[in-house]
Amino acid sequence: PEDALFLSTETYRGVTKSRTIKGHDEKGRETKYKLPEEPQRYAVMLASQMRDISTGEGHTVSLRDATRAMMDEKGYESDAHEPKEVRAQREFYERGRALINSMQLRSS
C-alpha cells in the first residue's frame, strides 16, 4: 500500500519556481540549465475495466484473469503459479486501484 499511496501523492504538484540545475552536455562538460517556472498540476490515475470481447457480450474481466490470459499468450502454462514479478505487479495495480478509490482520498 505504501507505493500506491506514493502514487496518489504524485497526482498533485504545486507551482515550481524557475531554477537552475547543473548537468553535462554531449561532450561531457558541466553545464548549467535554467528551467522555467511550472504551473500547478493535477493528474488522475485511471484503470479502465477490461472486457472479454470474445464472448460477444463484453463481460468485465478481473485483473487476475487478464494476467492469466497474457501469460497464456506468452507461453506460460495457465495452471502454473504466477512468477513473483508478475504477481507483484498485479497486486500493485489491485492495491493502487483500491487505495485511490478509498473514501480517504476522495475530494469532497
C-alpha contacts under 8 A as a table, 3 or more apart, distances in Angstrom:
res1	aa1	res2	aa2	distance
1	P	4	A	5.15
1	P	5	L	6.08
1	P	92	F	7.82
1	P	95	R	6.29
1	P	96	G	7.08
1	P	99	L	7.42
2	E	5	L	5.03
2	E	6	F	6.14
3	D	6	F	4.93
3	D	7	L	6.32
3	D	92	F	7.83
3	D	96	G	7.99
4	A	7	L	5.03
4	A	8	S	6.35
4	A	92	F	7.05
4	A	95	R	6.78
4	A	96	G	4.62
4	A	99	L	6.85
4	A	100	I	7.80
5	L	8	S	5.05
5	L	9	T	6.41
5	L	96	G	7.46
5	L	99	L	7.09
5	L	100	I	7.89
6	F	9	T	5.16
6	F	10	E	6.48
7	L	10	E	5.09
7	L	11	T	6.83
8	S	11	T	5.47
8	S	45	M	7.83
8	S	100	I	6.68
9	T	12	Y	6.35
10	E	13	R	6.91
10	E	43	A	7.95
11	T	41	R	7.85
11	T	42	Y	5.53
11	T	43	A	4.53
11	T	44	V	6.12
11	T	45	M	7.54
12	Y	40	Q	7.75
12	Y	41	R	5.74
12	Y	42	Y	4.59
12	Y	43	A	6.30
13	R	40	Q	5.74
13	R	41	R	5.19
13	R	42	Y	6.58
14	G	39	P	7.11
14	G	40	Q	4.50
14	G	41	R	6.48
15	V	37	E	7.41
15	V	38	E	5.79
15	V	39	P	4.83
15	V	40	Q	4.49
15	V	41	R	7.71
16	T	37	E	5.52
16	T	38	E	5.00
16	T	39	P	6.61
16	T	40	Q	7.52
17	K	36	P	7.23
17	K	37	E	4.57
17	K	38	E	6.62
18	S	34	K	7.25
18	S	35	L	5.54
18	S	36	P	4.49
18	S	37	E	4.11
18	S	38	E	7.40
19	R	34	K	5.79
19	R	35	L	5.31
19	R	36	P	6.75
19	R	37	E	7.51
20	T	32	K	6.53
20	T	33	Y	5.52
20	T	34	K	4.33
20	T	35	L	5.99
21	I	32	K	5.66
21	I	33	Y	5.29
21	I	34	K	6.42
21	I	35	L	7.49
22	K	30	E	6.75
22	K	31	T	5.64
22	K	32	K	4.45
22	K	33	Y	6.11
23	G	30	E	5.61
23	G	31	T	5.32
23	G	32	K	6.23
23	G	33	Y	7.25
24	H	27	K	7.57
24	H	28	G	5.18
24	H	29	R	5.25
24	H	30	E	4.46
24	H	31	T	5.46
25	D	28	G	5.27
25	D	29	R	5.57
25	D	30	E	6.55
25	D	31	T	6.31
26	E	29	R	7.55
45	M	100	I	7.90
47	A	97	R	7.35
49	Q	60	T	6.48
49	Q	61	V	7.35
50	M	60	T	5.60
50	M	61	V	5.35
50	M	62	S	7.29
50	M	63	L	7.79
50	M	66	A	7.71
51	R	58	G	5.19
51	R	59	H	5.38
51	R	60	T	4.29
51	R	61	V	5.36
52	D	55	T	6.31
52	D	56	G	7.72
52	D	57	E	7.64
52	D	58	G	5.13
52	D	59	H	5.42
52	D	60	T	6.17
52	D	61	V	6.16
53	I	56	G	5.24
53	I	57	E	6.59
53	I	58	G	4.90
53	I	59	H	7.39
54	S	57	E	7.95
54	S	58	G	7.73
55	T	58	G	6.65
55	T	59	H	7.71
61	V	65	D	6.27
61	V	66	A	6.47
62	S	65	D	5.23
62	S	66	A	6.26
63	L	66	A	5.01
63	L	67	T	6.09
63	L	90	R	7.12
63	L	94	E	7.50
64	R	67	T	5.07
64	R	68	R	6.30
64	R	90	R	7.30
65	D	68	R	5.03
65	D	69	A	6.21
66	A	69	A	5.08
66	A	70	M	6.26
67	T	70	M	5.14
67	T	71	M	6.18
67	T	90	R	7.53
68	R	71	M	5.01
68	R	72	D	6.20
68	R	78	S	6.19
69	A	72	D	5.05
69	A	73	E	6.31
69	A	78	S	7.77
70	M	73	E	5.03
70	M	74	K	6.34
71	M	74	K	5.09
71	M	75	G	6.35
71	M	76	Y	5.21
71	M	77	E	7.39
71	M	78	S	6.96
72	D	75	G	5.16
72	D	76	Y	5.24
72	D	77	E	6.25
72	D	78	S	5.84
73	E	76	Y	7.50
76	Y	80	A	7.24
77	E	80	A	5.23
82	E	86	V	6.18
82	E	87	R	5.85
83	P	86	V	5.32
83	P	87	R	6.24
84	K	87	R	5.22
84	K	88	A	6.15
85	E	88	A	5.16
85	E	89	Q	6.26
86	V	89	Q	5.19
86	V	90	R	6.15
87	R	90	R	5.13
87	R	91	E	6.01
88	A	91	E	5.22
88	A	92	F	6.06
89	Q	92	F	5.06
89	Q	93	Y	6.52
90	R	93	Y	5.34
90	R	94	E	6.25
91	E	94	E	4.94
91	E	95	R	5.93
92	F	95	R	5.29
92	F	96	G	5.86
93	Y	96	G	4.93
93	Y	97	R	6.02
94	E	97	R	5.33
94	E	98	A	6.32
95	R	98	A	5.04
95	R	99	L	5.97
96	G	99	L	5.12
96	G	100	I	5.97
97	R	100	I	5.23
97	R	101	N	6.07
98	A	101	N	5.21
98	A	102	S	6.07
99	L	102	S	5.08
99	L	105	L	7.74
100	I	105	L	6.31
100	I	106	R	7.77
101	N	105	L	7.12
101	N	106	R	7.07
102	S	105	L	6.00
102	S	106	R	6.87
103	M	106	R	5.32
